[in-house]
Amino acid sequence: MKYIPDDIVVKINGLPILNVAEKLGLSVNSKRTTLCFMHNDRSPSLHFNVRKNTFYCYGCSRGGNVISLVMNRLGLCFVDAAQWLIQAYGIDVPYGRKDYRKLKISVALPKAQKVKSEYVPDVELLSWIMDVAKLSDIAKDFLFHVRRYKEEVVEQKGIKSITDANKFYKVVVDRFGLDRCKKAGIVKWNFKEYRYETVFECPCLLFPFYDERGIIYTIQGRSLREYPTNRFSFPNHSDSFIFNLQDVLNADTETPIFIAEGGTDCLALLSEGKKAIAIPGAGAFKEEYIKYLKDKNLFMFADNDDSGKSLFARIDKALRVYGNYLHQMILNPKYKDYSEYYAEKR
């Protein structure tokens, strides 16, 4: 039986977790945080506690010690993760001990931020959520009175909402079962309260993302709380995508298409009668998106922050490889984003 002696486990878990994170290819900043590799992360939410030698993600609520970090990062079982650390750090384990057998494991050190399991959407489950969900009074007030988006635009883009997180959790788990909901990334484990819960911070809006075939790919939640822990959330393990991709696919090379940094800004642009798409943040942009954008007439009101500037620069740089570029539209500095500008002028 594969077995790691208790004293060796203690020794392994005593390895400096920041050093282990570095070996695993994680780029940890000065605040001891990094982008979480266990869910789609726009801003660093994976935190390392040097004093306790542990990690914890405030986005997906996953955490643990040194061995569990390796288990999650490399997809290994407990024993294999321990053996990986033994080999990586040259920890001496006497071969004469009867309670330990050397394991042959070959796991290459990952490059920074590259290890990620392939995302396969549960189309039936995601479609069911969007079909069953409706727009609550809270959502309507935010969309139509606070932000003043046009009702026909919200309806056309299929925006829905969740009000009660516990009720939503019960309904979706009763329908599909806990295991399937976990696999689909719709629920997560809450370490603090020791229970499963939905990944969406409710009350929230639901933005459906569809691929080029018109099949649902993922759902983004946008919290309507005044002070949310995570304003935006995707299912665990989910890739982000382009919101309202159909506007790009149906446009010719001359039609102006506006790129927004988020779904709500996209709704503002659409409410003005513009063709628009959304890419949810600089960290969500992928080079593969250029195949949809390279021959289009593109414009962008970048958010007045570093993330907005970064997203604009990344898209523009990728387009120039194909002889195209992104037209920069200047947003008055007093507005943080296009939605704020749109709401005031309405």
C-alpha positions as CSV (number, residue, x, y, z in Angstrom):
1,M,0.0,0.0,0.0
2,K,1.3,3.4,-0.9
3,Y,2.0,5.3,2.3
4,I,3.9,8.4,3.4
5,P,5.0,8.3,7.1
6,D,3.5,10.9,9.4
7,D,6.8,12.5,10.3
8,I,7.6,13.0,6.6
9,V,4.1,14.5,6.0
10,V,4.8,17.0,8.7
11,K,8.2,17.8,7.2
12,I,6.7,18.3,3.7
13,N,4.0,20.6,5.0
14,G,6.6,22.6,6.7
15,L,8.2,23.6,3.4
16,P,7.9,27.3,2.8
17,I,4.6,27.6,0.9
18,L,5.7,30.6,-1.2
19,N,8.7,28.7,-2.4
20,V,6.5,25.8,-3.3
21,A,4.2,28.1,-5.2
22,E,7.1,29.5,-7.1
23,K,8.2,25.9,-8.1
24,L,4.6,25.3,-9.3
25,G,4.8,28.3,-11.6
26,L,2.6,30.7,-9.6
27,S,3.5,34.4,-9.8
28,V,2.9,35.7,-6.3
29,N,2.9,39.5,-5.9
30,S,4.2,41.5,-2.9
31,K,0.8,41.2,-1.2
32,R,1.2,37.4,-1.3
33,T,-1.6,36.9,-3.7
34,T,-1.9,35.6,-7.2
35,L,-4.5,34.7,-9.8
36,C,-6.3,31.5,-8.7
37,F,-5.8,28.6,-11.1
38,M,-8.8,26.7,-9.6
39,H,-11.4,29.0,-11.1
40,N,-11.7,31.8,-13.7
41,D,-10.0,34.8,-11.9
42,R,-9.9,38.4,-13.1
43,S,-7.9,39.8,-10.2
44,P,-5.6,38.0,-7.7
45,S,-7.8,36.2,-5.1
46,L,-5.5,33.3,-4.1
47,H,-3.8,34.4,-0.8
48,F,-0.8,32.8,0.9
49,N,-0.6,33.0,4.7
50,V,3.2,32.7,5.5
51,R,2.7,32.5,9.2
52,K,0.3,29.5,8.9
53,N,2.0,28.2,5.8
54,T,-1.4,27.8,4.0
55,F,-3.3,29.1,1.0
56,Y,-6.8,30.3,0.6
57,C,-8.8,31.6,-2.4
58,Y,-11.4,34.3,-1.6
59,G,-13.0,33.6,-4.9
60,C,-13.7,29.9,-4.9
61,S,-13.2,29.3,-1.1
62,R,-10.6,26.6,-1.6
63,G,-7.5,26.4,0.6
64,G,-5.2,24.1,2.4
65,N,-1.5,23.3,3.2
66,V,1.5,22.7,1.1
67,I,0.6,19.2,0.0
68,S,-3.0,20.2,-1.0
69,L,-1.6,23.1,-3.0
70,V,0.4,20.6,-5.1
71,M,-2.6,18.3,-5.3
72,N,-4.8,21.0,-6.8
73,R,-2.1,22.6,-9.0
74,L,-0.9,19.3,-10.6
75,G,-4.0,17.2,-10.3
76,L,-2.3,14.5,-8.1
77,C,-3.6,12.4,-5.2
78,F,-2.2,12.9,-1.7
79,V,0.6,10.3,-1.9
80,D,1.7,11.4,-5.4
81,A,1.7,15.0,-4.4
82,A,3.8,14.2,-1.3
83,Q,6.2,12.2,-3.4
84,W,6.5,15.1,-5.9
85,L,7.6,17.4,-3.1
86,I,10.0,14.7,-1.8
87,Q,11.7,14.6,-5.2
88,A,11.5,18.3,-5.8
89,Y,13.2,19.2,-2.5
90,G,15.4,16.1,-2.1
91,I,13.8,15.1,1.2
92,D,15.6,12.1,2.7
93,V,13.4,9.1,3.4
94,P,15.2,6.0,4.6
95,Y,14.5,3.2,2.2
96,G,14.8,0.6,5.0
97,R,11.6,1.7,6.6
98,K,8.8,-0.8,6.1
99,D,6.1,1.8,6.1
100,Y,7.3,3.6,3.0
101,R,7.7,2.5,-0.6
102,K,9.4,4.8,-3.1
103,L,7.0,5.9,-5.8
104,K,8.0,6.5,-9.4
105,I,6.4,9.7,-10.4
106,S,7.3,12.0,-13.3
107,V,5.5,15.3,-13.2
108,A,7.1,18.2,-15.1
109,L,7.3,21.6,-13.3
110,P,4.5,23.8,-14.8
111,K,5.2,27.1,-16.5
112,A,3.7,30.1,-14.8
113,Q,-0.1,30.2,-14.8
114,K,-0.4,27.5,-17.5
115,V,-1.8,24.5,-15.7
116,K,-5.5,24.4,-16.3
117,S,-7.9,21.6,-16.9
118,E,-9.9,21.8,-20.1
119,Y,-13.3,23.4,-19.6
120,V,-16.3,21.5,-21.0
121,P,-19.6,23.3,-20.4
122,D,-22.6,21.4,-19.1
123,V,-24.9,22.8,-21.8
124,E,-28.1,21.2,-20.4
125,L,-27.5,22.5,-16.9
126,L,-26.5,26.0,-18.0
127,S,-29.4,26.2,-20.4
128,W,-31.8,25.1,-17.7
129,I,-30.6,27.8,-15.4
130,M,-31.1,30.5,-18.0
131,D,-34.5,29.1,-19.0
132,V,-35.8,28.9,-15.4
133,A,-34.3,32.2,-14.1
134,K,-36.3,35.4,-14.4
135,L,-35.7,39.1,-13.7
136,S,-36.4,39.9,-10.0
137,D,-37.6,43.3,-8.9
138,I,-34.2,44.1,-7.5
139,A,-32.6,43.3,-10.9
140,K,-35.2,45.4,-12.8
141,D,-34.6,48.3,-10.5
142,F,-30.9,48.2,-11.1
143,L,-31.1,47.6,-14.9
144,F,-34.0,49.9,-15.8
145,H,-33.9,52.7,-13.1
146,V,-30.4,52.9,-11.8
147,R,-28.5,52.1,-15.1
148,R,-31.4,53.0,-17.4
149,Y,-30.7,50.2,-20.0
150,K,-33.4,49.6,-22.6
151,E,-35.8,46.8,-21.6
152,E,-35.8,45.3,-25.1
153,V,-32.0,45.0,-25.1
154,V,-31.9,43.2,-21.7
155,E,-34.7,40.9,-22.9
156,Q,-32.9,40.2,-26.3
157,K,-29.6,39.4,-24.6
158,G,-31.3,37.0,-22.2
159,I,-30.2,38.7,-19.0
160,K,-31.7,37.0,-15.9
161,S,-31.1,37.1,-12.1
162,I,-31.0,35.1,-8.9
163,T,-32.3,36.6,-5.7
164,D,-32.0,33.9,-3.0
165,A,-28.8,32.0,-3.1
166,N,-30.0,29.2,-0.8
167,K,-33.2,28.7,-2.8
168,F,-31.3,28.6,-6.1
169,Y,-28.8,26.1,-4.6
170,K,-31.6,23.8,-3.5
171,V,-33.5,23.9,-6.8
172,V,-30.5,23.3,-9.0
173,V,-29.1,20.5,-6.8
174,D,-32.5,18.8,-6.5
175,R,-32.7,18.9,-10.3
176,F,-29.2,17.8,-11.3
177,G,-27.6,16.3,-8.2
178,L,-24.7,17.6,-6.1
179,D,-22.0,15.8,-8.0
180,R,-23.1,17.1,-11.4
181,C,-23.4,20.7,-10.0
182,K,-19.9,20.5,-8.6
183,K,-18.5,19.2,-11.9
184,A,-20.3,22.0,-13.8
185,G,-18.8,24.5,-11.4
186,I,-22.1,25.9,-10.2
187,V,-21.5,25.1,-6.5
188,K,-18.4,25.5,-4.3
189,W,-17.4,24.4,-0.8
190,N,-17.6,27.1,1.8
191,F,-14.7,26.2,4.3
192,K,-15.9,28.8,6.8
193,E,-19.4,27.5,7.1
194,Y,-18.6,23.9,6.2
195,R,-21.2,23.5,3.5
196,Y,-21.7,23.8,-0.3
197,E,-23.2,26.9,-1.8
198,T,-23.6,28.5,-5.2
199,V,-20.6,30.3,-6.8
200,F,-22.8,33.3,-7.6
201,E,-22.9,36.1,-5.0
202,C,-26.6,36.8,-4.7
203,P,-28.6,38.8,-5.5
204,C,-27.0,38.9,-8.9
205,L,-27.6,39.3,-12.6
206,L,-26.8,36.4,-14.9
207,F,-25.1,37.0,-18.3
208,P,-25.2,34.1,-20.7
209,F,-22.2,33.6,-23.0
210,Y,-22.7,31.7,-26.3
211,D,-20.2,30.3,-28.7
212,E,-20.1,30.8,-32.5
213,R,-22.7,28.0,-32.9
214,G,-25.1,29.8,-30.6
215,I,-24.7,27.2,-27.8
216,I,-24.3,28.4,-24.3
217,Y,-20.7,28.3,-23.1
218,T,-20.8,29.8,-19.6
219,I,-22.6,32.2,-17.3
220,Q,-21.2,35.2,-15.6
221,G,-22.8,36.4,-12.3
222,R,-22.8,40.1,-11.5
223,S,-23.5,40.7,-7.8
224,L,-26.1,43.4,-7.0
225,R,-24.8,43.7,-3.4
226,E,-23.7,47.2,-2.4
227,Y,-20.4,45.9,-1.0
228,P,-19.8,42.4,-2.6
229,T,-16.9,40.2,-1.8
230,N,-16.6,39.3,-5.5
231,R,-18.7,41.4,-7.8
232,F,-18.2,39.1,-10.8
233,S,-18.2,35.3,-10.8
234,F,-18.0,32.4,-13.3
235,P,-18.6,28.7,-12.7
236,N,-15.5,27.1,-11.2
237,H,-13.0,25.9,-13.9
238,S,-15.0,27.9,-16.5
239,D,-13.2,29.8,-19.3
240,S,-14.5,33.2,-20.0
241,F,-15.6,34.1,-23.5
242,I,-16.9,37.0,-25.6
243,F,-20.3,38.3,-24.5
244,N,-22.7,38.9,-27.4
245,L,-20.4,37.3,-29.9
246,Q,-23.2,37.2,-32.5
247,D,-22.8,40.9,-33.1
248,V,-19.3,40.2,-34.4
249,L,-20.2,37.2,-36.4
250,N,-23.1,39.0,-38.2
251,A,-21.2,42.3,-38.9
252,D,-19.4,43.2,-42.1
253,T,-15.9,44.7,-42.2
254,E,-17.3,48.3,-42.2
255,T,-19.8,48.2,-39.4
256,P,-18.5,49.8,-36.2
257,I,-18.3,47.3,-33.3
258,F,-17.6,48.6,-29.8
259,I,-15.7,46.5,-27.3
260,A,-16.7,46.8,-23.6
261,E,-14.8,45.6,-20.6
262,G,-17.9,44.1,-19.0
263,G,-21.5,43.0,-19.7
264,T,-23.1,46.0,-18.2
265,D,-21.1,48.4,-20.3
266,C,-22.0,46.3,-23.3
267,L,-25.7,46.8,-22.4
268,A,-25.2,50.6,-22.3
269,L,-23.7,50.6,-25.8
270,L,-26.4,48.3,-27.1
271,S,-29.0,50.5,-25.6
272,E,-27.7,53.4,-27.7
273,G,-28.2,51.3,-30.9
274,K,-24.5,50.4,-31.3
275,K,-23.1,47.0,-32.2
276,A,-21.2,45.8,-29.1
277,I,-19.4,42.9,-27.4
278,A,-17.8,42.5,-24.0
279,I,-14.6,40.9,-22.9
280,P,-14.7,40.7,-19.1
281,G,-11.3,42.2,-18.2
282,A,-7.7,42.2,-19.4
283,G,-7.1,38.9,-17.7
284,A,-9.9,37.3,-19.7
285,F,-8.6,38.3,-23.1
286,K,-7.2,35.4,-25.2
287,E,-5.2,35.6,-28.4
288,E,-7.7,33.1,-29.9
289,Y,-10.4,35.8,-29.9
290,I,-8.6,37.6,-32.7
291,K,-9.9,35.2,-35.2
292,Y,-13.3,36.8,-34.7
293,L,-12.0,40.4,-34.6
294,K,-9.1,40.6,-37.0
295,D,-11.1,42.0,-40.0
296,K,-13.7,44.1,-38.1
297,N,-14.0,47.8,-37.6
298,L,-13.4,48.0,-33.8
299,F,-13.8,50.8,-31.3
300,M,-13.3,50.9,-27.5
301,F,-14.2,53.3,-24.6
302,A,-11.7,51.8,-22.2
303,D,-12.5,52.0,-18.5
304,N,-10.6,54.8,-16.7
305,D,-8.4,52.4,-14.7
306,D,-5.3,50.2,-15.3
307,S,-7.4,47.2,-16.2
308,G,-9.2,49.1,-19.0
309,K,-5.9,50.5,-20.3
310,S,-4.4,47.0,-20.2
311,L,-7.3,45.4,-22.1
312,F,-7.2,48.1,-24.8
313,A,-3.4,47.7,-25.2
314,R,-3.6,43.8,-25.5
315,I,-6.4,43.8,-28.1
316,D,-4.7,46.6,-30.1
317,K,-1.4,44.8,-30.1
318,A,-3.0,41.5,-31.2
319,L,-4.9,43.2,-34.0
320,R,-1.8,44.9,-35.4
321,V,-0.3,41.6,-36.2
322,Y,-3.1,41.3,-38.8
323,G,-2.8,44.8,-40.1
324,N,-5.8,46.0,-38.1
325,Y,-6.0,48.2,-35.0
326,L,-8.4,49.3,-32.2
327,H,-9.9,52.8,-32.4
328,Q,-9.5,54.4,-29.0
329,M,-12.5,56.5,-27.8
330,I,-11.8,58.8,-24.9
331,L,-14.0,58.6,-21.9
332,N,-14.3,61.7,-19.7
333,P,-12.0,61.0,-16.6
334,K,-14.9,61.8,-14.2
335,Y,-16.6,58.6,-15.3
336,K,-15.1,55.2,-14.3
337,D,-16.7,53.3,-17.1
338,Y,-19.2,53.7,-20.0
339,S,-22.2,52.6,-18.0
340,E,-21.6,55.5,-15.5
341,Y,-21.4,57.9,-18.5
342,Y,-24.5,56.4,-20.1
343,A,-26.6,56.6,-16.9
344,E,-25.8,60.3,-16.3
345,K,-26.5,61.5,-19.8
346,R,-29.9,59.6,-19.8
